[in-house]
Amino acid sequence: MSDSEKESVKKGIKEGLEGLKEKIPGLIDIKVNTEGRLASSTADLMLDSTFESTEALKGYSKHPEHVAVADTFIRPYIQI
């Protein structure tokens, strides 16, 4: 994947996930950092999210809006 393709993928992930803030009950805040990198990590981005409760986090993981973002913008590009 070229650098410009990688940046486009990261932008889609960031916009998709951050766009969930007003759509999912119990999601207080959500941010995706696509800049910089920890020396101890090979990750290209970091998700920072805050939920009202553990139950809200569980609901988020199954919420159709979240699943749609994951299926469209994240899962096709995961490398394990």
C-alpha positions in Angstrom: 0.0 0.0 0.0 1.4 3.4 -0.9 1.8 6.2 1.6 -1.1 8.1 0.1 -3.4 5.0 0.2 -2.4 4.5 3.8 -3.3 8.1 4.7 -6.6 7.7 3.0 -7.4 4.5 5.0 -6.4 6.2 8.2 -8.6 9.2 7.4 -11.6 6.9 6.7 -11.1 5.1 10.0 -10.7 8.4 11.9 -13.8 10.0 10.4 -15.9 6.8 10.7 -15.1 6.2 14.4 -15.2 9.8 15.5 -18.6 10.2 13.7 -20.1 7.7 16.1 -20.0 10.1 19.0 -23.6 11.3 18.7 -25.0 8.0 17.4 -24.3 5.5 20.2 -25.8 5.7 23.6 -23.3 5.8 26.5 -20.4 6.9 24.2 -19.1 10.1 25.9 -16.0 10.8 23.8 -14.1 9.1 21.0 -10.9 10.2 19.3 -8.6 8.6 16.8 -4.9 9.6 16.8 -3.3 9.1 13.4 -0.2 11.2 14.1 3.0 9.9 15.7 3.8 6.5 17.0 5.0 4.9 20.2 8.4 3.4 20.0 7.1 0.2 21.5 4.2 -0.2 19.0 3.7 -1.1 15.4 0.2 0.4 15.3 -0.6 3.2 12.8 -3.3 4.8 14.9 -4.8 4.8 18.4 -8.4 4.8 19.5 -9.2 6.7 22.7 -12.8 6.4 23.9 -14.7 7.1 27.0 -18.0 5.4 28.0 -20.5 6.0 30.7 -20.2 2.4 31.9 -19.0 -1.1 31.1 -22.5 -1.8 29.8 -22.2 1.1 27.4 -18.9 -0.3 26.1 -20.5 -3.7 25.5 -23.3 -2.0 23.7 -20.9 0.0 21.5 -19.1 -3.1 20.4 -22.3 -4.6 19.1 -24.1 -1.4 17.9 -24.9 -1.6 14.2 -23.3 1.8 13.5 -20.0 0.7 15.0 -20.2 -2.7 13.2 -20.7 -0.9 9.9 -17.7 1.4 10.5 -15.5 -1.6 11.5 -16.7 -3.7 8.5 -16.1 -0.8 6.0 -13.1 1.0 7.3 -11.2 -1.2 9.6 -11.5 -5.0 9.1 -10.4 -4.9 5.5 -7.1 -3.4 6.5 -6.2 -5.3 9.7 -2.9 -7.1 9.6 -2.2 -9.5 12.4 
